[in-house]
Amino acid sequence: MLIYVCSSSHGFGHAARDAAVLQQLRLRRPDWTLVMSSVVEPRFLRLLLGDNTITIRPCRWDVGMVQADALGVDRSQTLAALSDLETALPDQLMGEVEWLRAQTDSVLILGDIPPAAAELADRLDAPLVWMSNFGWDEIYRPLGGAFEPWADAALAQYKRGQLLLRCPFDLSMNWDLQELALGLVCTSPRSLPSDWERAMISLNRTLVMVGFGGLGLPLDPKLFLLWPRHHFLMAPPAQAAHALEGHQVPNLSFLPGSVRPIDAFPLCSRQLGKPGFSTFCEALDQGVGLHVVERRDFAEVAALMDGLRRHGHHRVLTRDQLERGDWQLDLPLNAPEARPLPQHGAQRAADALIAVAEAQ
């Protein structure tokens, strides 16, 4: 059996949750061929996957929304990218169909959430399972105008599947498919480099993770100095991290290259960043409080923020507060309104994929 994941190009969050599911599949079916198809940088994918036996195919299956920065989107560039992708997809589909047929294994396609995954599955006569908390139809439709045809096309593709694995923080996804609800979809922390872990503990400061996705968000270094009793951690690849290089910020450390943010979450009490599915899942799974900067230009955000208020300890900040350094790290977190979300979503997803694959 070969499981082929069409992973969205929109951001790192899709790749993170897809990697978590592939890790669980590897544990359960070590003899299966697992493939991650994505344009996320291969070295970062390898860090997420933690498994060199998982094949990476460098394919762009969707656009999502082109980001202006970590908290905003560029509509005109998104439309241009959608047109470019439509031109490029036929050749890519042909190439991937040929490659998959050459593997001789039975194939199952997991789409998170490129609509083109439906066409790939059809050409291979393979089962198709979707996994997401939203579809691009629900992102494009509120934008109206030139986005309407793209919303219609995406919805038509989403209806061509066998199963929807519904993630938390979800929009309606009325795709007329059988569904299975998942809990928090994320991986588990790995061991930290012992010397780095000891150094962080020895600081005797409250540790706060800072993260604004793959693009990052440049912050004035002086803002960190407003919080001398806190020590901040940040992943080095982000543009925001590069903007801080060369500045003396004694209470900021970059994560070692082998360490993912979730690996350091057990050391942290809070996380400062934007609304994001994988960040929310990982932080809630590890009991980390979330300080989240509002954004209003992306339909998924409403579901994320509603879920956060219901299920997570949190504080909500405006962008102005972020840029002034009013991060409220000295204030108590707001308590959730409802019970915690169930855990082990990646395990449940892997079991469902195995059931579909072995029923063929």
N, C-alpha and C positions, 0 to 999 in steps of 0.2 A: 504494500500500500504506500502511496505517495500523497502526502498532504501539502498542498501548494497554497500559500497565503498571499493573496493580493492585498498588500498593506498600503494605506493611504499615504500620499506624499504631503499631506497638509502639515504634519508636525510630528514631533517625537512621541507624543502621547499614544498614537495608534501603534507605532512600532513597539513601544514599551509593553502595552497590553498583549499584542500579538506574540512577542517574545515570551511573556509569562505563560501563555497557553502552549506554545511549542515546547517549553521546558517541561511542562506537565505531560505532554504527549510523549516526549522522549523517555520519561520515567516509566510510563505505562506500556509503551510499545517501542522498545529499544531497537528493534529490527526494521522499523518503518523509515522511509525516506522523508525527511522534512525539509521544506523549502520556504524561505522568506524572500518574497519578491517586493523590492522597495528601492527608492532612490535615496533613502537616508544613507549617509556616509558609511561605507562598509566597516570601518574601524569602530565607529560608534555602535553599529548593529552587533558587531562581535562582542562588545562590552555588555550590551543588553542581553544577548543570547547566552553568553558564557559557555558555548558549546561549539567546537570547531566542526562537529559532524553535521551541523545544519547548513545546508547549501544556501547561498545568497545569490539571487538573480537581480541585477540592477535594472529594474523596470519602473517607469512612471505610469501608473494606472489611472490617476486622477489628478485634479488640481486642488480641489477644496476651495479655499479662499487665499489669494496672495496677500501676505502680511505686509502692511506698511511699516509696522514695528510690532513689538510684543503685545501691544494693546489696541491695535487698529488694523483695518484691512484696506486694500486698494481695489476698488470695484473695477475700474477700467483695465487694470493689469490682469485681474482675474478673468474678465471676458476675453482678453487677448490670449491668455494662456489656455483657456478652454478651446478656443478655435485652433490653436497650434497643436494641442493634444489630439483633437479630432482628426487632424491631418496625419499625425504620426502613429496613431493606434493601429491601423490596418497592418502595417509592416511588423509592428511589435507583436500583435496577436499571431500573425503567421509564424514568426520566429519562435514564440513560446509554445505554440501548438506542436511545431516540429520537434522542439527539444523535449517536450513532455512525452510525445509518442515514442521517442527514441529510448526513453527510460524503461519501457515495457511494463512498469507497475500499473496497477489500477490507481486512479487519481480521484481525489476529493478536493474541491476548491473552497477555500475559506475567504470570504470577502469582507474586508474591514476598511472602508466601505465603498471602494471604487465601483461605480455602476458597470464598468467594462468587465468586471469579473463574471457577469452573467453571460456575456458573449464568449468568453474563454471556456466556461463550463459547457455551453451549448456545442461548441466546435469539438470538444473532447467527449461529448455525451457523458459528462461526469456530474455527480451530485454537487450541489452548490449550497453552502451554509453561509448565512450572513451573521456577523457579530458586531454590534454597535449599540450606542445610546442615541443615535440620530442618523438621518440620511441626508445627503446633499440636497434632495428635493426640499426638505424643510428649512435648509439654510438659504437656498436660492429664491424660493417663492416669496418670502416677505420683501425681497429687494425689488420685485416687480420688473416691468419693462423688459429689457433684453435678457434678463435672467429667467423669465417664465418658461421659454422653450427648454432650457437646460433642466429646470425643475421637473417638467413633464417627462423628459427623456429619462432622467434618473429614476423617477417613480416607476415607470414602465419596466425598467431593468430590475428594480428591487423586487418586483412581484414574481420574478422568474427564479425562484429558489425553493428548496425543500424545508428550510428551517431558519428561524431567526433566533439567535442567542441574544437576548435583550439585556443589555448592561444597565446598571443603575444610572441615575442622573439623566433619565431618558426623555426624549420627545415622543410624539405619538407613534411614529413608524407604522402607519396603517397600510401594511403591505399584503394583507390577506394570506399570511403564512402561519404555519404552526410555530409556536413560540416556546422558549424556555427562558425563564428569568434567572439571571446570574446575580451573585453577590459581588463584592469588591474584586475587581479583576486586576491583580498585580502579583508580582513575584515577592520573594522573601529576601531580607538583607543577607549579604554575604559577609564573611569575616573581613575586618579591616586590617591594614598593615599595622602590626603591633606597635611599632615605634610611633607612628602617626596617631594612633588611638591614645597611647599614653600621653603624648604631647597635648592633645586636645583636652583630655581629662585633667591634666595638671594645670591648665589655665584657670580652673576654678571659676569659670564664668558660665552664664546661661548661653547655650549654643543655639543659634538661629540659622536655619538654612534659607538662602536667598535664591530664587529661581524664577525666570521669566521665559522659559521655553528655549527653543533652539536659537531664536534671534537674540534673546537677551534684551535688556533695557538698560542703557547706560545711566548710571547714577553718580551724582556728585560725590567724590570720596569723602567730603566733609560731613555728609549725612551720617555715615557710620560712626564718626567721632562723637555724634550727639548721644550715643548709647555706649558709654565706656564700660558699663557693667555687663555688656553683652559681647559675645564673640560671634562673628558671622562666617558662614561657610558658603562657598559658591563653586559651581562646576567650572573648570577653566575654559572649555571651548566657547562659551558664550561671548558675543560681542561686548556685553557689559563687562565681562572679566577683562577683556583686552583694554577697554577704556580705563580700567583702574590700574593697569600695569604701569610701573614707574612711580606711582604715588605711595607715600608712606601712610598706610592704613594699618596701624598696629593691631586693630581688633577685627581683621579680615584675613581668612585663609582660603586658598583654593584647594579643592579636593584633589588628592593624587589621581593621576590619569586612570588608574585601575579601579577607582571607587565611583559608584553611582550614588546619586543623592539618597536613594532608599537605604543604601548600606550605612550611611551616616545618620539616618533618622533615629536610631535607638539612642544616640548621644544628644539629640536635639529636643527642645521643649516646644519650639514653634517654627513655622515656615512662613516666609514673606514672599508673595508672588502673585501671579495672575490666576484667574479661574482656569483650571485644566483637569481633564478627567483623570489622567494617570497620577498627577500630583495629589489630587483629592483622595483617590483610592489608596495610594501608598501612605499618605499621612494619616488617614483615618484608620488604616490597618495597623499602624504603628503607634497610634495614640498621640500624634503630634498635632498641636493646635495650629489653625490656619489663619493668617492675616492676609486677606485677599483684596486686591485692588480692583475696583469695579471697571467693567467695560460693557458697552451697550450695543455694539455693532455686529453681534454674532448670536444667532437665535439659540444656540446650545447654552449660552451663558445663563439664561434665565433658569433653565433646568438645573444647571450646576449650582447656582446660588440658592435655589429653592431646596435642593438636596442638602447643601451645606448647612443651611439654617435648621433643617429638620434633623440631621444626623451627626453634625460635627461641632466640636468646640471651636469657636471662630471669633474674628473681628473683621468688619468690612471697612475698607479705606477708599477714599476718592483718589484719583490720580494727583490732585493738588496736594493732598496730605502726604502721599508717597514722596513727591518731589520737594516738599518742605521738611521731610524727616519726621513728620508726626505719625510714627509707626505704631504707637500705642502698645509697645511691648511691655510697658510697666503696668498695664491695666489687666484685670481679669478677663478671661475669655467668656464670650456669651455661650451659655449652655444650649445644647440641641433641644429641639421641641419634641422629638420622638426618639424611639429606640435606635441603637446603632444598626447600620446595615450589616447583613450577613457577610461573612468572609468566605474565602475559598472559591471565588468566582472562576479563576483560571482552571482549577481542578474540575469544577462542574462543566465548564466548557469542553475540556479535553475528553471527559467521559462521554459527553453528547456527540462529539465528533467521531469518537471510536464506534459508538452505537450506529451512527449513520453509515460510516465506512464499512463496517462489518456486516451490515444488512444488505449491501449491494450484491 
